[in-house]
């Protein structure tokens, strides 16, 4: 029996992640967090004194807040104990740090879920099946008029002022929190407008590919809400000494709307990868009816691949663990036939 500890397993996403991991064969799931349920483990990523609770696990899946509770110290503890680590965190600079870990004593998989995770795998698959790629743009399209956990609200607030990441001439660089607008195909002859932003996929794809130019971007549906995002980012930037007040207002606006009022409203997720070559562009998309469930099956599918392959110690991204077509077969098996999963290319 494989013992898997899910940190943050009572949260908005973590609870569904734990539910899907528990469906994997020969897996025992234990929930951990600052306020664990009965039978769970009291683990706080900001308090190393609690890390001893992780002993005895074969894998730890981290679904907690990567902004307020960086996982670095807990990963170091697990490395010394030979415990594998899957990180669902979507904070770009945390992903960049984790990819730079030296001499790991157990496998660490950075960026699992939908974005990052399946998004990284989609972009990697398009690059690996296209010759002469000069530039890659990865776009994620969601509806912010939907439910989200407190950690996700914190992450969105963080993105209004944290530097974004992009790859230029093969090197990872920082840029403004929200960059230029991109127009990407979401279907044949159908386009959406995306805002360049700091998705962790930039660092993950810089690790997994050799594309000289990589940009990540986010689109919201309805599209006019992108102007609200730009306004919030601008107000945060111009707030000066009042920036903590602006940050507090943004955080609680998101917590009230997405974390409470819209908590039970689902959001479709569309992932779009577009590559530019010397002869034109190619695009590939993946769509999921409900982002929360897709996130959970994305994590569970990568974990299933890790268990099956018995990964050696090292740093991995989702496409390092398993190619996208095989990973999507696992995703489809977990989702069931009610939501067909297929790559659309044009």
Buried (B, 14 or more C-beta within 10 A) or exposed (E): EBBBBBBBBBBBBBBBBBBBBBEBEEBEBBBBBBEBEEEBBEBBBEEEEBBEBBEEBBBBBBBBBBBBBBBEBBBBBBBEBEBBBBBBBBBBBBBBBBBEBEEBEBBBBBBBBBBBBBBBBBBBBBBEBBEEBEBBBBBBBBBBBBBBBBBBBBBBBBBBBBEBBBBEEEEBEBBBBBBEEBEBBBBEEEEBBBBBBBBBBBBBBBBBBEBBBBBBBBBBBEEEBBEEBBEBBEBBBEBEEEBEEBBEBBBEBBBEBBBEEBEEEBBBBBBBBBBBEEEEBBBBBBBBBBBBBBBBBBBBBBBBBBBEEEBEEEBBBBBBBBBBEEBBEBBBBBBEEEBEBEBBEE
